[in-house]
Amino acid sequence: MISLNGVTYLNNSIAGVSKSSSHSQRRVQAPVIVSALNSNNNRPGERNVTLVMETTVKEMRETSPVVEVVPKSTVGGGEEDVYGEDRATEDQPVTPWTVSVASGYSLLRDPHHNKGLAFSEKERDAHFLRGLLPPVVVSHDLQVKKMMHTMRQYQVPLQQYMAMMDLQEMNERLFYKLLIDNVEELLPVVYTPTVGEACQKYGSIFRRPQGLFISLKEKGRILEVLKNWPQRKIQVIVVTDGERILGLGDLGCQGMGIPVGKLSLYTALGGIRPSACLPITIDVGTNNEKLLNDEFYIGLRQRRATGQEYAEFMHEFMTAVKQNYGEKVLIQFEDFANHNAFDLLSKYSNTHLVFNDDIQGTASVVLAGLMASLKLVGGTLAEQTFLFLGAGEAGTGIAELIALEMSKQTGAPVEESRKKVWLVDSKGLIVSSRAESLQHFKKPWAHEHEPVKELVDVIKSIKPTVLIGSSGAGRTFTKEVIEAMSSLNEKPIILALSNPTSQSECTAKEAYTWSKGRAIFASGSPFGPVEYNGKVYLSGQANNAYIFPGLGLGLIISGAIRVHEDMLLVASETLAAEVSQENFDKGLIYPPFTNIRKISAHIAAKVAAKAYELGLATRLPQPKDLIAYAESCMYSPNYRSYR
């Protein structure tokens, strides 16, 4: 043991015990500086002695004894609350630990603890910040106001996106408070539609890594790569292979913007601690010739791996994740191509806690909108006829969840309920005569009917009450299509779900104008208010962000080990119940995003309750008030006071 200025250290084991910015316990890599302030918060000339250990990682692993601390799970994310930050109330001081007690210049460069001009006079003295900041002290709220003023000066959405990402890397709590307080304005900036452009230009705007890039170069070493991430207690992983980014196609390694954006929403909207979130991009190459020839492309310059090579690589990844983070880590598949998306979900849904947002999340949020819209048109779900343009993972996922809900409501077999749902793909209406040539996920929707090629002819024949676009093909709901729906229905339900805005099947203005103001409309990307015949129409956004943050929180607080379809149904029912009469009066079938954290807590409580009911929860005993428990577990972006 060594005692210096009242601070006691273990001789060699200082290399093995450390605290990361999110409370992680892991083996420390050299060079390491271990330091602490004494209890009197002395000035720089009176600082405690700083121990500096210069060695290599190899030497440390081979010769230095390392104290391994087994982390205990906490609901809010991160590991056991060793330093008391989670147990402290927001008005109690905490210690800003990184590898050492952060102070001075290093504290200003630590996004987890940096407060910028919001550091108090006392904190500036205690942590050697005098002279490193201008003298003014500002509030958190004033910082938010200033940042929003700055954001609104940018004319180009991509500039706003880059400014938000820079803020996230500089001051984490300010980033999330800004996003939470201005969610309706900033959601389109940090996610769709702007994130689509960011992914297209990711190679040019890339500055610093925000997640893990796992490429074929790391085959056989994926577990080792996962251990390179500084946080050890991960609760949510969003992973993509970049093959089908929104409606933009194969963007390869540049699809990283999607996991980063999704996890920002897990924190802002669902309250998952940032340190418990891990974005991952699987790089198996790209078939995008433009990217392969782009000198700024940051991924592997080769054609995509397929077949057995791809399957083996993904299996190694899934095995490594479970080995490193345990059975209760939620793995969200994002923007995989259809053939891989269905295969991965089917293969791992019985062995891992997996969720595909394109298949299941989209389905849940659309079902919620449909259930809410019935209060405007009347009737039950089973009395509607549904027609989809697009039979990929989103279309078939939505169709299946609709059929499951109809089956639940009527007691009829799900096979019978499917007969109320029709799908159109690139070759026309999916019918039984095409069964032999159909992909497996389309076969349940091949009904008896003569082949029909054109969408407008399908509408006239099937006579749907609901038209849903999930094709990824922009402007396919033409004037003729909307007019055909309007001729059959007093209030046609029209959902144009494809993202980004350029790929939307129609705009809000087109839907309201061509239906003469009678359509009940929602879209995947946001559209502004539309004025028609002196009346202003507000269109809802069928955004998956209504569902996946609350679903993820519910899985975490219950310690669920699997995702069950009943959890998706109860999430849809909960979201639909949040739509108020005031919302309906404005033509909205989704609640405003301003209430999203409250909505997420309610969804989390219902999902957790379902997990306990199904015997899939491991966090026992079950809390008596799950809504209050969910709210208590949600991350707060408010600044903490430092000792």
Helices and strands as residue ranges (DSSP letters): E 2-4, E 7-9, G 13-15, E 32-34, G 44-46, E 51-53, H 57-63, E 93-94, H 104-108, G 116-118, H 121-126, H 140-151, H 157-170, H 172-181, H 183-190, H 194-200, H 202-205, E 212-215, G 216-218, H 222-227, E 236-240, G 252-256, H 257-270, G 274-276, E 277-283, H 289-292, H 307-325, E 330-333, H 338-348, E 354-356, I 357-361, H 362-377, G 381-383, E 386-389, H 393-410, H 414-417, G 418-420, E 421-425, E 428-429, G 432-437, G 443-445, H 455-462, E 466-469, H 479-488, E 493-496, G 501-503, H 508-514, E 520-523, E 530-532, E 535-537, E 540-541, G 544-546, H 548-558, H 565-577, H 581-585, G 593-595, H 596-613, H 626-633, E 641-642
